């Protein structure tokens, strides 16, 4: 009888344990369902992506976003964005939106706004704020031209563009000993209008280009006059006039001094000799007091 009671207790304990486990399972499942009911899948970047990147499977993944936090233009399926090209920078875990993608073209052209142009210029690192210019910065463009004039060679510096947006910047490599080694040059791509592109091209052709970095909050443009070497050195004296060159000759004309007029020597008057007439003959005689 005691053995039967022990077995009954064991069976009852098992039944109660199974019932409790089932009850806990149902409670947890209901809670999980309640938590996931407000989440939706969203495609995000799996790593940092630069602009102009053609998306593939390894660069994307799907995460759950709260339904009320899903940004407009988000995708729920990776296949919906494969093959598209990014036209902005995307950080890791950032949602991929339709406004950040382009289905045509790719690369830097996606950053060029309508009516504007992307124009690149090579500058030395020392002339581009030691290489600290990065995409998104604002710069002014200065050109220094050496010119011959006024009997001396002087340099003139002029600000030709102001408040230009930097689209891309990076060190330029040079081929040396079959290896790409960084040089002291930096290639900076600016967003300019067509007239600005012409000014930049002419400045690169005629002189040396320098960039100055602006504060992003400084949007003012100033009217600046060109400055030359004499002004930098603090000299206001005008240079000596250049010698004139005879037409058809490369030698400068030399001014010839006119000789002074030659005065004839003074003629000493002859002494007076009185004339004496004797008969039909006339003769001159020395004065008696000589």
Secondary structure by P-SEA (a helix, b strand, c coil): caaaaaaaaaaaaaaaaaaaaaaaaaaaaaaaaaaaccbbbbbbbccccccccccccccccccccccccccccccccccccccbbbcccccccccccccccccccccccccccccbbbbbbbbcccccccccccccbbbbbbbbbbbbcccccbbbbbbccccccccbbbbbbbbcccccccccbbbbbbbccaaaaaaaaaaaacbbbbbbbbccccccccbbbbbcccccccccccccccccccccccccbbbbbbcccccccbbbbccbbbbbbccccccccccccc
